[in-house]
Amino acid sequence: MPTDREREYYRMGYEDGINSDIFGSKGPSRDVKPLKQLSKLKPKRKPSAWNKFVKVNSKKPRFRYKSGAKRGKVNLKALGIAYRKKKR
């Protein structure tokens, strides 16, 4: 059963679809708001535990590639292993 927050997200998505120009009318309807205003109306989601872990650890040298074409990029495989070990 959806939570109250999920119901709110569903309602906002439904209203966005109704207000958009998908029904074939000529020109945008007057109820459509610019994208900048829509982003202000929708609440931002909180970062998940994985997102927080990546943000904190992605700059650490042990999770960066040291050579080759991927030099300096984040090693997500190593991050995933460390994250799963941390949870225990």
Secondary structure by P-SEA (a helix, b strand, c coil): cccaaaaaaaaaaaaaaaacccccccccccccccaaaaaaabbbbcccaaaaaaaaccccccccccccccccccaaaaaaaaaaaaac
